[in-house]
Amino acid sequence: MYPEDLKYTAEHEWIRVVSDTNVRFGITEYAQDALGDIVYVSLPDPGTALTAGDTCGEVESTKSVSDVYAPLTGEVVARNEVLVATPEVVNADPYGEGWMVEMQLTDASQLEGLLDSAGYAAHVAQA
């Protein structure tokens, strides 16, 4: 149900390694489904320093507003500008075109502390 090539956080973010130092992240299928129809996404600007666990954006849906948390520590190198005009892409393709931020990691070993697909599925099952 959750792509096995990704890492996950307990706060429902997914992380894809794109190079030795860079990752992309977004919210999971579970999160976007819980939110409902997404109507607005706010993301940090490139150059912004992020600290793991800190709020770095917002996703607004017809049901509620939810924070997006930085899954790791590093610097924003890109944000998905498509989501500014078409935030509903997060609902349609959360693991692909609905990515939110690409960041350069301060320390790639941080990835070791994240959940794998099975661990995330177990976390969601307990919710």
C-alpha positions as CSV (number, residue, x, y, z in Angstrom):
1,M,0.0,0.0,0.0
2,Y,2.9,2.4,0.8
3,P,5.8,2.5,-1.8
4,E,8.7,0.4,-0.5
5,D,11.3,2.6,-2.0
6,L,10.4,5.5,0.3
7,K,11.0,6.3,4.0
8,Y,8.3,7.7,6.2
9,T,7.7,9.7,9.4
10,A,5.2,9.2,12.1
11,E,3.8,12.7,11.0
12,H,2.7,11.2,7.6
13,E,5.5,12.6,5.4
14,W,7.3,10.4,2.8
15,I,10.9,10.8,1.8
16,R,12.5,9.8,-1.5
17,V,16.3,9.8,-1.8
18,V,17.2,11.6,-5.1
19,S,21.0,11.8,-4.7
20,D,23.7,11.2,-2.1
21,T,22.8,14.5,-0.4
22,N,19.3,15.4,-1.6
23,V,15.8,14.1,-0.8
24,R,12.3,15.0,-1.9
25,F,9.3,14.8,0.5
26,G,5.6,15.2,0.6
27,I,2.6,13.9,2.5
28,T,1.5,10.3,2.3
29,E,-1.6,8.8,0.7
30,Y,-3.0,8.3,4.2
31,A,-2.5,12.0,5.1
32,Q,-4.0,13.3,1.9
33,D,-7.0,11.0,2.2
34,A,-7.6,12.1,5.8
35,L,-7.5,15.7,4.7
36,G,-9.9,15.4,1.8
37,D,-9.8,17.8,-1.1
38,I,-6.7,20.0,-0.9
39,V,-7.3,23.6,-1.9
40,Y,-4.1,25.4,-0.8
41,V,-0.4,24.4,-0.1
42,S,2.2,26.7,1.5
43,L,5.8,25.6,1.2
44,P,9.2,27.1,2.3
45,D,11.3,29.1,-0.1
46,P,14.6,27.7,-1.6
47,G,17.4,28.6,0.7
48,T,15.3,28.1,3.9
49,A,17.1,26.1,6.6
50,L,14.9,23.3,8.0
51,T,15.2,21.4,11.2
52,A,13.8,17.9,11.6
53,G,10.4,18.0,13.3
54,D,9.8,21.7,12.8
55,T,6.8,23.1,10.9
56,C,7.8,24.0,7.3
57,G,4.5,24.5,5.5
58,E,0.8,24.1,5.5
59,V,-1.8,22.1,3.6
60,E,-5.4,23.4,3.6
61,S,-8.3,21.2,2.6
62,T,-12.0,21.6,2.6
63,K,-12.0,19.9,6.0
64,S,-9.0,21.5,7.9
65,V,-5.6,23.0,7.9
66,S,-2.6,20.8,8.7
67,D,1.1,21.6,9.2
68,V,3.8,20.0,7.1
69,Y,6.8,19.0,9.2
70,A,10.4,18.9,8.0
71,P,11.3,15.2,8.1
72,L,15.1,15.9,8.2
73,T,17.5,18.7,8.8
74,G,18.9,20.6,5.8
75,E,18.3,23.4,3.3
76,V,15.5,23.7,0.8
77,V,16.8,23.5,-2.7
78,A,13.5,23.4,-4.5
79,R,9.8,23.5,-3.9
80,N,7.0,22.2,-6.1
81,E,5.7,25.3,-7.8
82,V,3.0,23.3,-9.5
83,L,1.2,23.0,-6.2
84,V,0.7,26.8,-5.9
85,A,-1.7,26.8,-8.9
86,T,-3.0,23.2,-8.6
87,P,-2.8,22.0,-5.0
88,E,-5.2,19.2,-5.8
89,V,-2.2,17.3,-7.4
90,V,-1.4,16.2,-3.9
91,N,-4.7,14.3,-3.8
92,A,-4.2,12.8,-7.3
93,D,-0.5,11.8,-7.0
94,P,0.9,12.3,-3.5
95,Y,4.1,10.2,-4.2
96,G,4.8,11.6,-7.7
97,E,3.8,15.0,-9.1
98,G,2.5,15.9,-5.6
99,W,5.9,16.1,-4.0
100,M,6.4,19.2,-2.0
101,V,10.0,20.1,-1.2
102,E,13.5,19.0,-2.3
103,M,16.2,19.5,0.3
104,Q,19.9,19.0,0.7
105,L,20.6,17.1,3.9
106,T,23.0,18.3,6.6
107,D,23.7,14.7,7.5
108,A,22.5,11.7,5.4
109,S,22.7,9.4,8.3
110,Q,19.4,11.0,9.5
111,L,17.6,8.7,7.0
112,E,18.4,5.7,9.2
113,G,15.9,6.9,11.9
114,L,12.9,6.9,9.5
115,L,10.2,4.3,9.1
116,D,10.2,1.9,6.2
117,S,7.0,0.9,4.3
118,A,6.1,-1.9,6.8
119,G,6.9,0.3,9.8
120,Y,4.7,3.1,8.5
121,A,1.8,0.7,7.6
122,A,2.0,-0.6,11.2
123,H,2.0,3.0,12.6
124,V,-1.1,3.9,10.5
125,A,-2.9,0.7,11.6
126,Q,-2.5,1.8,15.3
127,A,-4.0,5.2,14.5
